[in-house]
Amino acid sequence: MDIEKRMDLIKQTGEEIITEEELKQLLQTKVHPVAYDGFEPSGQMHIAQGIMRSINTNKLLEAGVHFKFWVADWFGWMNNKMGGDLEKIKKVGEYQIEVWKACGMRTKEIEFLWASDAMAEKEYWKRTINIARHSTVQRIIRCSQIMGRKESDNLSAAQIFYPCMQASDIFHLKADITNLGMDQRKVNILAREIAPELGLQKPVVVSCHMLMGLQKPPEGVTDPVERAIAMKMSKSMPDSAIFMTDTEDDIKRKIKNAYCPEKQISENPVMEYCKHIIFERVDKIKIERPAKFGGDLIFESFHQLSEAFKKGELHPMDLKNAVAFYINEFIEPVRKHFSKGKPKELLDFVLNQKITR
């Protein structure tokens, strides 16, 4: 595959790339650059973490990237997930890997690494302390959004140290590319800026789009990154997200109640599902409608769909019904995977845990 095709695949996963020129140089000099994403085991996995993450990861693999998943169990512990019980957090991590296996991620080509395995390494902590030495407390607190926190939150000392460790992870994994959500942008920029001071190679930052939650967007948040974070799915608001083992009835109910203003494309979560999930999996979308309302419609691209919706030729409820159908089709193999054996045991365990923020 030539450089331009590889570039295009990687760019499809990134809402922002810092910088495209550095990415091109990287691909010209390295056949299999290393990309990484880290995930904090914290409960049920929703569709953005499951299907959308699988779509993006598979594109990077197709582009010749060697992908590393960092199972950030210690980070979940520091962030008080699962009540701060490290063993429970590790079990949730096992569940999340099973979800990816079931929803089409090419997991056999991916390196899954656990943060807890690196914690005994002297070099890891030496580098982490060096990052802390070269950073102000104010700068680190500004990175608190990577944990789902606000600068105004009453952070524990462990949570203040968390960004230093996450920046250190990038260098520990020898990652050429960071492929995390836009909410992780600040710590990736911290790593880029601090790398020259530590004599390390700065990573290319490919920040992924964050799929909207199903609720109405908040008012009064104008900063683009802060707004995207405020609109994203949340495990603490179950009806804002489709989870990877939701029932067909759950999916229909949540999509039916989703925010979907007529003729509006932007900040419309139902349209986001079409763009970032459905059209990534199928070549066309069929909208079933009674003959008295114009009969069935078929759209072969998101552009076609969005133009019809914008003109009012497609009613929100007809769109919602179709979206619920396709999402249910995509989730069915995952439900089946978790219906028996060890996967079922892991799911039952996760469902019985109290989600802590």
The 8 nearest C-alpha neighbors of each residue, nearest first, counted from 0:
[[1, 4, 5, 2, 62, 3, 63, 61],
 [0, 2, 4, 3, 5, 6, 62, 26],
 [3, 1, 5, 4, 6, 26, 0, 27],
 [2, 4, 6, 5, 1, 7, 0, 23],
 [5, 3, 7, 6, 2, 1, 8, 0],
 [4, 6, 62, 2, 8, 7, 3, 9],
 [7, 5, 3, 9, 4, 8, 2, 10],
 [6, 8, 4, 10, 5, 9, 3, 11],
 [9, 7, 11, 5, 10, 6, 58, 62],
 [8, 10, 6, 11, 12, 7, 59, 5],
 [9, 11, 7, 13, 12, 8, 6, 16],
 [10, 12, 8, 9, 13, 7, 55, 14],
 [13, 11, 10, 55, 9, 207, 14, 8],
 [14, 12, 207, 206, 10, 205, 15, 11],
 [13, 15, 208, 207, 206, 12, 16, 205],
 [14, 16, 13, 206, 205, 17, 207, 204],
 [17, 15, 205, 18, 204, 19, 13, 206],
 [18, 16, 204, 203, 19, 205, 15, 21],
 [17, 19, 16, 21, 20, 22, 203, 204],
 [20, 18, 22, 21, 16, 17, 23, 203],
 [19, 21, 23, 22, 18, 24, 17, 25],
 [22, 20, 24, 18, 23, 19, 25, 203],
 [23, 21, 19, 25, 20, 24, 203, 18],
 [22, 24, 20, 26, 25, 21, 19, 27],
 [25, 23, 27, 21, 22, 26, 28, 20],
 [24, 26, 22, 28, 23, 27, 29, 21],
 [27, 25, 23, 29, 28, 24, 22, 30],
 [28, 26, 24, 25, 29, 23, 2, 30],
 [27, 29, 25, 26, 24, 30, 23, 32],
 [28, 30, 26, 31, 32, 25, 27, 24],
 [29, 31, 32, 26, 28, 63, 27, 64],
 [32, 30, 64, 63, 29, 65, 33, 26],
 [33, 31, 64, 29, 175, 65, 30, 34],
 [32, 34, 65, 174, 175, 66, 64, 176],
 [35, 33, 176, 66, 174, 177, 175, 67],
 [34, 36, 67, 177, 66, 68, 178, 174],
 [37, 35, 68, 179, 178, 69, 177, 38],
 [36, 38, 69, 68, 70, 71, 35, 39],
 [39, 37, 70, 71, 40, 69, 36, 68],
 [38, 40, 71, 75, 41, 72, 74, 70],
 [41, 39, 92, 91, 88, 75, 38, 42],
 [40, 42, 80, 39, 81, 91, 75, 88],
 [43, 41, 349, 40, 91, 354, 44, 234],
 [44, 42, 45, 349, 242, 41, 350, 234],
 [45, 43, 242, 243, 48, 49, 42, 95],
 [44, 46, 242, 243, 48, 241, 47, 49],
 [45, 47, 49, 50, 48, 241, 242, 243],
 [48, 46, 51, 49, 45, 210, 50, 52],
 [49, 47, 52, 46, 45, 44, 51, 50],
 [48, 50, 46, 52, 47, 51, 45, 99],
 [49, 51, 53, 46, 52, 47, 102, 54],
 [50, 52, 47, 54, 53, 49, 276, 48],
 [51, 53, 48, 55, 49, 54, 50, 56],
 [54, 52, 104, 50, 56, 51, 55, 57],
 [55, 53, 51, 57, 52, 56, 50, 58],
 [56, 54, 58, 52, 12, 57, 53, 51],
 [57, 55, 53, 59, 58, 54, 52, 60],
 [56, 58, 60, 54, 59, 55, 53, 61],
 [59, 57, 61, 55, 56, 60, 8, 62],
 [58, 60, 62, 56, 61, 57, 64, 9],
 [59, 61, 57, 64, 63, 62, 58, 56],
 [62, 60, 58, 59, 63, 57, 64, 8],
 [63, 61, 5, 59, 60, 64, 8, 58],
 [64, 62, 60, 61, 31, 65, 59, 30],
 [63, 65, 31, 60, 32, 59, 62, 33],
 [66, 64, 33, 31, 32, 34, 60, 63],
 [67, 65, 34, 109, 35, 33, 64, 110],
 [68, 66, 35, 110, 109, 111, 34, 69],
 [69, 67, 111, 36, 35, 37, 112, 110],
 [68, 70, 37, 112, 71, 113, 36, 111],
 [69, 71, 113, 38, 72, 112, 37, 114],
 [70, 72, 39, 114, 74, 38, 73, 69],
 [71, 73, 75, 74, 70, 89, 88, 114],
 [74, 72, 76, 75, 71, 115, 114, 77],
 [73, 75, 77, 71, 76, 72, 78, 39],
 [74, 76, 78, 80, 72, 39, 73, 77],
 [75, 77, 83, 73, 79, 74, 78, 85],
 [78, 76, 74, 75, 79, 157, 73, 158],
 [77, 79, 75, 76, 80, 74, 158, 146],
 [80, 78, 83, 76, 82, 77, 75, 81],
 [79, 81, 75, 82, 83, 355, 41, 78],
 [82, 80, 83, 355, 84, 354, 88, 79],
 [81, 83, 80, 79, 84, 355, 354, 353],
 [82, 84, 79, 76, 80, 81, 85, 77],
 [85, 83, 87, 82, 86, 81, 88, 76],
 [86, 84, 88, 87, 76, 83, 89, 72],
 [87, 85, 89, 88, 84, 90, 91, 72],
 [88, 86, 90, 89, 85, 84, 91, 81],
 [87, 89, 85, 91, 86, 90, 40, 72],
 [90, 88, 92, 86, 91, 87, 72, 85],
 [89, 91, 93, 87, 92, 88, 86, 94],
 [90, 92, 94, 88, 93, 89, 40, 349],
 [91, 93, 89, 40, 95, 90, 94, 88],
 [94, 92, 90, 96, 91, 95, 97, 89],
 [95, 93, 91, 97, 92, 96, 345, 98],
 [94, 96, 98, 92, 97, 93, 91, 99],
 [95, 97, 99, 93, 98, 94, 100, 92],
 [98, 96, 100, 94, 95, 99, 101, 93],
 [99, 97, 95, 101, 96, 100, 102, 94],
 [100, 98, 96, 102, 101, 104, 97, 49],
 [99, 101, 97, 98, 102, 104, 106, 103],
 [100, 102, 98, 333, 99, 103, 336, 97],
 [103, 101, 99, 100, 333, 104, 50, 98],
 [102, 104, 101, 100, 105, 99, 53, 50],
 [103, 105, 53, 99, 106, 100, 102, 57],
 [106, 104, 107, 108, 103, 57, 109, 100],
 [105, 107, 109, 108, 104, 100, 99, 110],
 [108, 106, 109, 105, 110, 104, 100, 111],
 [107, 109, 106, 105, 110, 66, 60, 65],
 [110, 108, 106, 66, 107, 67, 111, 105],
 [109, 111, 67, 68, 112, 66, 108, 106],
 [112, 110, 68, 67, 69, 109, 113, 70],
 [113, 111, 69, 70, 68, 110, 114, 67],
 [114, 112, 70, 115, 116, 69, 71, 111],
 [113, 115, 71, 116, 117, 70, 72, 73],
 [114, 116, 118, 117, 113, 73, 72, 71],
 [115, 117, 114, 113, 118, 119, 112, 120],
 [118, 116, 115, 114, 119, 120, 123, 113],
 [117, 119, 115, 120, 116, 114, 123, 124],
 [118, 120, 117, 121, 116, 115, 123, 124],
 [121, 119, 123, 118, 122, 117, 124, 116],
 [120, 122, 124, 123, 125, 119, 118, 126],
 [123, 121, 125, 124, 120, 126, 127, 171],
 [124, 122, 126, 120, 121, 125, 127, 171],
 [123, 125, 127, 126, 121, 122, 128, 120],
 [124, 126, 122, 128, 127, 123, 121, 129],
 [125, 127, 129, 124, 123, 128, 122, 130],
 [128, 126, 124, 130, 167, 129, 125, 164],
 [129, 127, 131, 125, 130, 126, 124, 132],
 [130, 128, 132, 126, 131, 127, 125, 133],
 [129, 131, 127, 133, 128, 132, 163, 126],
 [132, 130, 128, 134, 129, 133, 163, 127],
 [133, 131, 129, 130, 134, 128, 135, 127],
 [132, 134, 130, 131, 129, 135, 193, 196],
 [135, 133, 131, 132, 130, 138, 136, 139],
 [134, 136, 138, 137, 139, 133, 131, 132],
 [135, 137, 139, 138, 140, 134, 159, 131],
 [138, 136, 140, 135, 139, 141, 134, 142],
 [139, 137, 141, 135, 136, 140, 134, 142],
 [138, 140, 136, 142, 141, 137, 162, 135],
 [139, 141, 137, 142, 143, 138, 150, 136],
 [140, 142, 138, 139, 143, 150, 137, 144],
 [143, 141, 139, 140, 144, 185, 186, 145],
 [142, 144, 140, 145, 148, 141, 146, 149],
 [143, 145, 148, 147, 146, 142, 149, 182],
 [146, 144, 183, 143, 147, 182, 142, 148],
 [147, 145, 144, 148, 143, 78, 158, 142],
 [146, 148, 144, 145, 149, 143, 182, 228],
 [149, 147, 144, 146, 143, 152, 150, 145],
 [150, 148, 152, 151, 144, 143, 147, 141],
 [149, 151, 152, 140, 141, 143, 148, 144],
 [150, 152, 149, 153, 148, 154, 140, 143],
 [153, 151, 149, 150, 154, 148, 143, 155],
 [152, 154, 151, 155, 150, 149, 148, 158],
 [155, 153, 152, 158, 156, 159, 157, 148],
 [154, 156, 158, 157, 159, 153, 78, 77],
 [155, 157, 159, 158, 160, 154, 161, 77],
 [158, 156, 160, 155, 159, 77, 161, 78],
 [159, 157, 161, 155, 160, 156, 154, 78],
 [158, 160, 156, 157, 161, 140, 155, 154],
 [159, 161, 157, 158, 163, 162, 156, 164],
 [160, 162, 158, 164, 159, 163, 157, 165],
 [163, 161, 165, 164, 160, 166, 186, 139],
 [164, 162, 166, 161, 160, 165, 127, 131],
 [163, 165, 167, 161, 162, 166, 127, 168],
 [166, 164, 162, 168, 167, 163, 161, 169],
 [165, 167, 190, 163, 168, 164, 169, 162],
 [166, 168, 164, 165, 127, 169, 170, 171],
 [169, 167, 171, 165, 166, 170, 172, 164],
 [170, 168, 167, 172, 174, 171, 166, 173],
 [169, 171, 173, 172, 168, 167, 174, 166],
 [170, 172, 168, 173, 169, 167, 123, 174],
 [173, 171, 174, 170, 169, 168, 35, 67],
 [174, 172, 170, 171, 169, 175, 33, 168],
 [175, 173, 33, 172, 34, 176, 169, 35],
 [174, 176, 202, 33, 34, 32, 203, 173],
 [177, 175, 34, 203, 202, 174, 204, 178],
 [176, 178, 204, 35, 34, 205, 179, 203],
 [179, 177, 205, 36, 206, 35, 176, 34],
 [178, 180, 36, 206, 207, 177, 183, 181],
 [179, 181, 207, 206, 182, 183, 209, 208],
 [180, 182, 206, 184, 183, 207, 208, 209],
 [181, 183, 180, 184, 145, 228, 144, 224],
 [184, 182, 145, 181, 180, 185, 186, 179],
 [183, 185, 181, 187, 182, 186, 188, 206],
 [186, 184, 188, 187, 142, 183, 189, 182],
 [185, 187, 189, 188, 184, 142, 183, 166],
 [188, 186, 190, 184, 189, 185, 191, 204],
 [187, 189, 191, 185, 190, 186, 192, 184],
 [190, 188, 186, 192, 187, 191, 193, 185],
 [189, 191, 187, 166, 193, 188, 192, 194],
 [192, 190, 201, 188, 194, 189, 193, 202],
 [191, 193, 189, 190, 194, 188, 195, 201],
 [192, 194, 190, 196, 191, 195, 189, 197],
 [193, 195, 199, 197, 201, 196, 191, 192],
 [196, 194, 198, 197, 199, 193, 192, 200],
 [197, 195, 193, 194, 198, 199, 192, 133],
 [198, 196, 194, 195, 199, 193, 129, 130],
 [199, 197, 195, 196, 194, 200, 193, 201],
 [198, 200, 194, 197, 195, 201, 170, 196],
 [201, 199, 194, 202, 195, 198, 175, 170],
 [200, 202, 191, 194, 199, 190, 203, 195],
 [203, 201, 175, 176, 191, 204, 200, 177],
 [202, 204, 176, 17, 175, 22, 18, 177],
 [205, 203, 17, 177, 16, 176, 206, 202],
 [206, 204, 16, 178, 13, 177, 15, 207],
 [207, 205, 181, 13, 180, 15, 179, 178],
 [208, 206, 180, 13, 14, 181, 12, 179],
 [207, 209, 14, 180, 181, 210, 13, 206],
 [210, 208, 180, 231, 211, 207, 181, 227],
 [209, 211, 231, 47, 208, 212, 271, 232],
 [212, 210, 231, 268, 230, 232, 209, 213],
 [211, 213, 232, 231, 239, 214, 240, 230],
 [212, 214, 239, 257, 268, 258, 240, 211],
 [213, 215, 258, 212, 239, 257, 216, 230],
 [214, 216, 258, 217, 213, 257, 230, 212],
 [217, 215, 230, 214, 218, 266, 229, 212],
 [218, 216, 215, 219, 220, 230, 229, 226],
 [217, 219, 220, 216, 221, 226, 215, 229],
 [218, 220, 221, 217, 226, 222, 216, 229],
 [221, 219, 226, 218, 222, 217, 225, 229],
 [220, 222, 223, 219, 226, 225, 218, 224],
 [221, 223, 225, 224, 226, 220, 227, 219],
 [224, 222, 226, 225, 221, 227, 220, 228],
 [223, 225, 227, 226, 222, 228, 181, 182],
 [224, 226, 228, 222, 227, 223, 229, 220],
 [227, 225, 229, 223, 224, 228, 220, 222],
 [228, 226, 224, 230, 229, 225, 223, 231],
 [227, 229, 225, 226, 231, 230, 182, 224],
 [228, 230, 226, 227, 231, 225, 217, 216],
 [231, 229, 227, 211, 228, 216, 212, 226],
 [232, 230, 211, 212, 228, 229, 210, 209],
 [233, 231, 212, 240, 239, 211, 230, 234],
 [232, 234, 235, 236, 239, 231, 240, 237],
 [233, 235, 236, 237, 232, 240, 43, 42],
 [234, 236, 233, 237, 354, 356, 355, 239],
 [237, 235, 233, 234, 239, 238, 240, 232],
 [238, 236, 239, 234, 240, 235, 233, 241],
 [237, 239, 240, 236, 253, 213, 241, 214],
 [240, 238, 213, 212, 237, 236, 214, 232],
 [241, 239, 232, 238, 212, 237, 242, 45],
 [240, 242, 45, 46, 250, 243, 245, 239],
 [243, 241, 45, 245, 244, 46, 44, 240],
 [242, 244, 45, 245, 46, 44, 330, 241],
 [245, 243, 334, 242, 333, 246, 330, 337],
 [244, 246, 242, 249, 243, 250, 247, 241],
 [247, 245, 249, 248, 250, 244, 327, 334],
 [246, 248, 250, 249, 327, 251, 245, 323],
 [247, 249, 251, 246, 250, 252, 245, 253],
 [250, 248, 246, 252, 247, 251, 245, 253],
 [249, 251, 247, 253, 248, 252, 254, 323],
 [250, 252, 248, 254, 323, 249, 253, 255],
 [253, 251, 255, 249, 250, 254, 248, 256],
 [252, 254, 250, 256, 255, 251, 238, 257],
 [253, 255, 257, 251, 256, 252, 319, 250],
 [254, 256, 252, 253, 257, 251, 319, 316],
 [255, 257, 253, 254, 252, 258, 213, 214],
 [258, 256, 213, 254, 255, 214, 253, 259],
 [257, 259, 215, 214, 213, 260, 256, 267],
 [258, 260, 267, 257, 269, 315, 261, 268],
 [261, 259, 263, 258, 262, 267, 315, 264],
 [260, 262, 263, 315, 259, 314, 311, 308],
 [263, 261, 309, 308, 311, 310, 260, 264],
 [264, 262, 261, 260, 265, 309, 267, 259],
 [265, 263, 267, 270, 262, 266, 305, 309],
 [264, 266, 267, 263, 270, 271, 268, 262],
 [267, 265, 268, 264, 216, 211, 263, 271],
 [266, 268, 265, 270, 259, 269, 264, 271],
 [269, 267, 271, 270, 211, 213, 266, 272],
 [270, 268, 272, 271, 267, 259, 273, 319],
 [269, 271, 273, 272, 268, 267, 274, 264],
 [272, 270, 268, 274, 273, 269, 275, 267],
 [271, 273, 269, 276, 270, 275, 274, 277],
 [274, 272, 277, 270, 271, 276, 278, 275],
 [275, 273, 271, 272, 278, 276, 301, 270],
 [274, 276, 272, 271, 273, 279, 277, 278],
 [277, 275, 279, 272, 273, 278, 274, 51],
 [276, 278, 273, 280, 279, 281, 272, 274],
 [277, 279, 281, 280, 274, 276, 273, 282],
 [280, 278, 276, 277, 281, 275, 274, 54],
 [279, 281, 277, 278, 276, 282, 54, 329],
 [282, 280, 278, 283, 279, 277, 284, 276],
 [283, 281, 299, 278, 280, 284, 300, 279],
 [284, 282, 299, 298, 281, 300, 285, 297],
 [283, 285, 298, 297, 286, 299, 282, 281],
 [284, 286, 297, 296, 287, 298, 283, 295],
 [287, 285, 296, 295, 321, 297, 288, 284],
 [286, 288, 295, 285, 296, 294, 289, 321],
 [287, 289, 294, 295, 292, 290, 286, 317],
 [290, 288, 294, 291, 292, 293, 287, 295],
 [289, 291, 294, 293, 292, 288, 295, 287],
 [290, 292, 289, 293, 294, 288, 295, 287],
 [293, 291, 290, 289, 294, 288, 295, 314],
 [294, 292, 290, 291, 289, 295, 288, 296],
 [293, 295, 290, 288, 289, 292, 296, 291],
 [296, 294, 287, 288, 286, 297, 293, 285],
 [295, 297, 286, 285, 287, 298, 294, 288],
 [298, 296, 285, 284, 286, 299, 283, 295],
 [297, 299, 284, 283, 304, 300, 303, 285],
 [300, 298, 283, 282, 284, 297, 303, 301],
 [301, 299, 302, 303, 298, 304, 283, 278],
 [300, 302, 304, 303, 274, 305, 278, 273],
 [301, 303, 305, 300, 304, 306, 299, 307],
 [304, 302, 306, 300, 301, 305, 298, 307],
 [303, 305, 301, 307, 302, 306, 298, 308],
 [304, 306, 308, 302, 307, 303, 309, 301],
 [307, 305, 309, 303, 308, 304, 302, 310],
 [308, 306, 312, 310, 304, 305, 309, 313],
 [307, 309, 313, 305, 311, 262, 310, 306],
 [308, 310, 262, 306, 311, 307, 305, 263],
 [311, 309, 307, 308, 312, 262, 306, 313],
 [310, 312, 308, 313, 309, 262, 307, 314],
 [313, 311, 307, 310, 308, 314, 309, 306],
 [312, 314, 308, 311, 307, 315, 317, 318],
 [313, 315, 317, 316, 318, 311, 312, 261],
 [316, 314, 318, 317, 261, 319, 259, 313],
 [315, 317, 319, 318, 314, 320, 255, 313],
 [318, 316, 320, 314, 319, 315, 321, 286],
 [319, 317, 315, 321, 316, 320, 322, 314],
 [320, 318, 316, 322, 321, 317, 254, 323],
 [319, 321, 323, 317, 318, 322, 316, 324],
 [322, 320, 324, 318, 319, 323, 286, 325],
 [321, 323, 319, 325, 324, 320, 326, 318],
 [322, 324, 320, 326, 321, 251, 325, 327],
 [323, 325, 321, 327, 322, 326, 320, 328],
 [326, 324, 328, 322, 327, 323, 329, 321],
 [327, 325, 329, 323, 328, 324, 322, 330],
 [326, 328, 330, 324, 325, 329, 247, 331],
 [329, 327, 325, 326, 331, 330, 324, 332],
 [330, 328, 326, 327, 331, 325, 332, 102],
 [331, 329, 327, 333, 328, 332, 243, 326],
 [330, 332, 334, 328, 333, 329, 327, 335],
 [333, 331, 335, 334, 330, 336, 101, 329],
 [332, 334, 336, 101, 330, 335, 331, 102],
 [335, 333, 244, 331, 337, 336, 332, 338],
 [334, 336, 332, 338, 333, 337, 331, 339],
 [337, 335, 333, 334, 338, 332, 101, 342],
 [338, 336, 343, 342, 334, 335, 339, 333],
 [337, 339, 335, 343, 336, 334, 342, 340],
 [340, 338, 343, 337, 342, 341, 336, 344],
 [339, 341, 343, 342, 344, 338, 337, 336],
 [340, 342, 344, 343, 345, 339, 337, 346],
 [343, 341, 337, 345, 344, 340, 346, 339],
 [344, 342, 337, 339, 346, 338, 341, 345],
 [343, 345, 341, 347, 342, 346, 348, 340],
 [346, 344, 348, 342, 343, 347, 94, 341],
 [345, 347, 343, 349, 348, 344, 350, 342],
 [348, 346, 350, 344, 345, 349, 343, 351],
 [347, 349, 345, 351, 346, 350, 344, 352],
 [350, 348, 346, 352, 351, 347, 42, 345],
 [351, 349, 347, 352, 348, 346, 43, 42],
 [352, 350, 348, 349, 347, 353, 346, 354],
 [353, 351, 349, 350, 354, 348, 81, 42],
 [352, 354, 355, 81, 351, 82, 350, 42],
 [353, 355, 81, 352, 42, 356, 80, 41],
 [356, 354, 80, 81, 82, 353, 79, 41],
 [355, 80, 354, 79, 235, 78, 81, 147]]
